Amino acid sequence: MQLKGQTFMIKANQRKSIEKGRQL
């Protein structure tokens, strides 16, 4: 369960990075 949470956080961070990259 903890591992699944980490994967979710990583995916969320990647999504934020992509959105940030588009803004820049």
C-alpha positions in Angstrom: 0.0 0.0 0.0 2.9 2.4 0.8 4.6 1.5 -2.4 1.4 2.3 -4.4 1.2 5.7 -2.6 4.8 6.5 -3.6 4.0 5.6 -7.3 1.0 7.9 -7.1 3.1 10.8 -5.7 5.8 10.2 -8.4 3.1 10.3 -11.2 1.6 13.5 -9.6 5.1 15.1 -9.5 5.8 14.2 -13.2 2.4 15.6 -14.2 3.2 18.9 -12.3 6.7 19.0 -14.0 5.1 18.6 -17.5 2.5 21.4 -16.7 5.3 23.6 -15.4 7.4 22.9 -18.5 4.5 23.9 -20.8 4.0 27.2 -18.9 7.7 28.0 -19.3 
